[in-house]
Amino acid sequence: MHLTRIGARVRYSRMNLRKFTPQKIIKEKVNNSAIKKVVPVTMLVAESVTPLSGHAQSLMKLESEISNFSRFELPKFAGVPIKIEEKAYPYPLSKLSLDPKNKFNKNSKFLRSEYPGTAEELDYFIEKLIPKKNGTKKYNPFYKKGQAFIDAGKKYQVNPTFLVAIAMQESGIGTSSAALKKNNIGGIMTKGGHKKFENVEACIDNMAEIINKRINEHLTTVEAIGHSGKYCAKSAGNQWVKNVMFYVNKM
């Protein structure tokens, strides 16, 4: 066969085979008749042309791949739902979202910032902090209250994780008598002692209202509030600030 015609056939066959590479073929729509037309040309060129054997070998490899669509699998694209481990928090959370989001210090001005996570994520961090009783955490007044903290935070423009941290400190992570008997997780006092609330949500709302007032008084950091004597005793300020910041950065 004339070399010019052979070269033309090589180019023609390569152009046609390029259309039928596995990356571009949807299995259900493959036209078998088109493959039958292209493959014989490939075989003829491979047998006839010695100087172009490298190209011919690659074409023959493609031919074998094309003729074996039963074993061809489409690639798995990004966007497939992440598999959650059995012990991980249920959907919509994934392992990628379970690292604490806060990295603040006692002088950080984050008290007006919004929480970047969801109520489900906040619940996850809260549940990691509260203790079990008789094998469960459902007894604890913090249990599944993430949405209540977020709602109160939005209402009064207070970072909800700061509210959680104060409540953790004031209630002994939900184990104090005031928390369990009076729904008072915020350590809120009246002249007669700890204030009694109808439910935990009411206490969270009251806490947010108080913190909003303190921020409006230019107490804009945990350090400032802790040493002001307007939420805890001044003598307990250092330890209060330290403990609150510990809880903040666990969320």
C-alpha positions as CSV (number, residue, x, y, z in Angstrom):
1,M,0.0,0.0,0.0
2,H,1.2,3.5,-0.8
3,L,2.7,5.2,2.3
4,T,0.7,8.4,1.7
5,R,-2.5,6.5,1.7
6,I,-1.4,4.6,4.7
7,G,-0.6,7.8,6.6
8,A,-4.0,9.2,5.6
9,R,-5.7,6.0,6.9
10,V,-3.8,6.3,10.2
11,R,-4.9,9.9,10.7
12,Y,-8.5,9.0,9.8
13,S,-8.6,6.0,12.1
14,R,-7.1,8.0,15.0
15,M,-9.6,10.8,14.5
16,N,-12.5,8.3,14.6
17,L,-11.2,6.4,17.6
18,R,-10.8,9.6,19.5
19,K,-14.5,10.0,19.3
20,F,-15.0,6.6,21.0
21,T,-12.5,6.7,23.8
22,P,-14.0,5.3,27.1
23,Q,-13.8,8.7,28.8
24,K,-16.4,10.2,26.4
25,I,-18.7,7.2,25.9
26,I,-21.9,6.6,27.9
27,K,-22.3,2.9,28.1
28,E,-26.0,2.9,27.2
29,K,-25.5,4.9,24.0
30,V,-22.6,3.1,22.4
31,N,-23.2,2.5,18.6
32,N,-21.7,-0.9,18.0
33,S,-21.9,-0.5,14.2
34,A,-19.6,2.5,14.4
35,I,-17.0,0.5,16.4
36,K,-17.1,-2.3,13.8
37,K,-16.3,0.3,11.1
38,V,-13.3,1.8,13.0
39,V,-11.7,-1.4,14.4
40,P,-10.8,-3.1,11.1
41,V,-9.0,0.0,9.8
42,T,-7.0,0.0,13.0
43,M,-6.0,-3.6,12.6
44,L,-5.0,-3.1,8.9
45,V,-2.8,-0.1,9.7
46,A,-1.1,-1.9,12.6
47,E,-0.3,-4.9,10.4
48,S,0.9,-2.8,7.4
49,V,3.0,0.0,8.8
50,T,6.3,-0.8,10.5
51,P,7.7,2.8,11.1
52,L,4.4,3.8,12.8
53,S,4.2,0.7,15.1
54,G,4.1,2.8,18.3
55,H,1.0,4.6,17.1
56,A,-0.5,1.3,15.9
57,Q,0.1,-0.4,19.2
58,S,-1.7,2.4,21.1
59,L,-4.6,2.2,18.6
60,M,-4.9,-1.5,19.1
61,K,-4.9,-1.0,22.9
62,L,-7.8,1.5,22.5
63,E,-9.6,-1.0,20.2
64,S,-9.4,-3.7,22.9
65,E,-10.7,-1.3,25.5
66,I,-13.6,-0.1,23.3
67,S,-14.7,-3.7,22.5
68,N,-14.9,-4.5,26.2
69,F,-17.5,-2.0,27.5
70,S,-19.0,-4.7,29.8
71,R,-16.1,-4.2,32.1
72,F,-15.9,-0.4,31.7
73,E,-17.0,1.7,34.7
74,L,-17.6,5.4,34.7
75,P,-15.4,7.3,37.1
76,K,-16.8,8.3,40.5
77,F,-17.2,12.1,40.5
78,A,-16.8,14.5,43.5
79,G,-20.1,15.2,45.1
80,V,-20.9,11.7,46.2
81,P,-22.3,11.9,49.8
82,I,-19.6,11.4,52.3
83,K,-19.8,8.1,54.2
84,I,-20.3,8.7,57.9
85,E,-18.6,6.4,60.3
86,E,-20.9,4.4,62.6
87,K,-19.8,6.4,65.7
88,A,-19.9,9.8,64.0
89,Y,-22.7,12.2,64.5
90,P,-25.6,11.5,62.1
91,Y,-26.4,13.4,58.9
92,P,-26.1,16.3,58.0
93,L,-22.8,16.3,59.9
94,S,-19.6,14.8,58.6
95,K,-16.1,14.3,60.1
96,L,-15.0,17.4,58.2
97,S,-17.3,19.6,60.3
98,L,-16.6,18.3,63.8
99,D,-13.5,20.3,64.6
100,P,-14.1,23.3,66.9
101,K,-14.6,26.5,65.0
102,N,-13.5,28.9,67.7
103,K,-9.9,30.0,68.2
104,F,-10.2,33.0,70.5
105,N,-8.3,34.4,73.5
106,K,-9.7,36.3,76.5
107,N,-9.1,39.6,74.7
108,S,-10.7,38.7,71.4
109,K,-13.6,40.9,70.4
110,F,-15.9,38.1,69.2
111,L,-18.9,38.6,71.5
112,R,-21.0,40.2,68.8
113,S,-20.0,37.7,66.1
114,E,-22.3,35.0,64.6
115,Y,-21.6,31.3,65.0
116,P,-20.5,29.9,61.7
117,G,-21.9,26.5,62.3
118,T,-25.4,24.9,62.5
119,A,-27.5,24.0,65.5
120,E,-26.7,20.4,64.9
121,E,-23.0,21.1,65.1
122,L,-23.4,23.1,68.3
123,D,-25.4,20.3,69.8
124,Y,-22.5,17.9,68.9
125,F,-20.0,20.1,70.7
126,I,-22.3,20.6,73.7
127,E,-22.9,16.8,74.0
128,K,-19.2,16.2,74.0
129,L,-18.8,18.4,77.1
130,I,-21.8,17.3,79.3
131,P,-21.5,14.2,81.4
132,K,-23.6,11.0,81.2
133,K,-25.9,9.9,84.0
134,N,-27.2,6.3,84.1
135,G,-25.7,5.9,80.6
136,T,-27.5,8.8,79.0
137,K,-27.1,12.6,78.5
138,K,-30.7,13.3,77.9
139,Y,-31.3,14.3,81.5
140,N,-28.9,17.3,81.1
141,P,-30.5,20.7,80.6
142,F,-28.0,21.5,77.8
143,Y,-29.2,18.5,75.8
144,K,-30.4,19.5,72.3
145,K,-30.4,23.2,73.2
146,G,-28.1,24.3,70.4
147,Q,-31.0,26.0,68.5
148,A,-32.1,27.9,71.6
149,F,-28.6,29.3,72.1
150,I,-28.4,30.3,68.4
151,D,-31.9,31.9,68.5
152,A,-31.1,33.9,71.6
153,G,-27.7,34.9,70.1
154,K,-29.4,36.3,67.0
155,K,-32.1,38.1,69.0
156,Y,-29.5,40.0,71.1
157,Q,-26.5,39.9,68.8
158,V,-24.4,37.8,71.1
159,N,-22.2,34.9,70.0
160,P,-24.1,31.8,71.1
161,T,-20.9,29.9,72.0
162,F,-20.1,32.5,74.5
163,L,-23.6,32.0,76.1
164,V,-23.0,28.2,76.1
165,A,-19.6,28.7,77.8
166,I,-20.9,31.0,80.5
167,A,-23.8,28.5,81.2
168,M,-21.3,25.6,81.3
169,Q,-19.2,27.5,83.9
170,E,-22.2,28.7,86.0
171,S,-24.0,25.4,86.1
172,G,-21.2,22.9,86.5
173,I,-21.8,21.7,82.9
174,G,-25.5,21.3,83.7
175,T,-25.2,19.4,87.0
176,S,-25.9,22.1,89.6
177,S,-29.0,22.1,91.7
178,A,-30.2,25.4,90.1
179,A,-29.8,24.0,86.7
180,L,-31.6,20.7,87.4
181,K,-34.4,22.1,89.7
182,K,-34.9,25.7,88.4
183,N,-33.8,25.5,84.8
184,N,-31.2,28.1,85.7
185,I,-28.1,27.2,83.8
186,G,-26.8,30.8,83.7
187,G,-26.2,31.4,87.4
188,I,-28.7,34.3,87.3
189,M,-29.5,35.6,90.8
190,T,-32.3,37.5,92.4
191,K,-32.6,38.8,96.0
192,G,-33.9,35.4,97.1
193,G,-31.2,33.3,95.4
194,H,-31.1,31.6,92.1
195,K,-33.9,32.7,89.7
196,K,-36.4,30.0,88.7
197,F,-37.3,29.7,85.0
198,E,-40.2,28.0,83.4
199,N,-37.8,26.3,81.0
200,V,-34.2,26.3,79.9
201,E,-34.9,28.3,76.8
202,A,-36.2,31.2,79.0
203,C,-33.0,31.1,81.0
204,I,-30.9,31.2,77.8
205,D,-32.9,34.2,76.5
206,N,-32.4,36.0,79.9
207,M,-28.6,35.3,79.7
208,A,-28.3,36.8,76.2
209,E,-30.3,39.9,77.3
210,I,-27.8,40.4,80.3
211,I,-24.7,39.9,78.1
212,N,-26.1,42.3,75.5
213,K,-26.4,45.0,78.2
214,R,-22.8,44.4,79.4
215,I,-21.5,44.7,75.8
216,N,-23.4,47.9,75.4
217,E,-21.5,49.1,78.6
218,H,-18.3,48.6,76.5
219,L,-17.4,45.3,78.2
220,T,-16.5,43.8,74.8
221,T,-14.2,40.9,75.8
222,V,-14.4,37.9,78.1
223,E,-11.6,39.4,80.2
224,A,-13.5,42.7,80.6
225,I,-16.8,41.0,81.6
226,G,-15.0,38.5,84.0
227,H,-13.3,41.2,85.9
228,S,-16.1,43.7,86.0
229,G,-18.0,42.1,88.8
230,K,-21.1,42.3,86.7
231,Y,-21.6,38.6,86.0
232,C,-19.3,36.9,88.5
233,A,-17.6,38.0,91.7
234,K,-14.4,40.0,91.0
235,S,-12.5,37.7,93.3
236,A,-13.4,34.8,91.0
237,G,-12.7,36.7,87.8
238,N,-9.4,35.0,86.8
239,Q,-10.7,31.5,87.1
240,W,-14.1,32.4,85.5
241,V,-12.3,33.9,82.5
242,K,-10.0,30.9,82.1
243,N,-12.9,28.4,82.4
244,V,-15.2,30.3,80.0
245,M,-12.4,30.5,77.4
246,F,-11.8,26.8,77.7
247,Y,-15.5,26.0,76.9
248,V,-15.6,28.7,74.1
249,N,-12.7,27.0,72.2
250,K,-14.3,23.6,72.5
251,M,-17.0,24.7,70.1
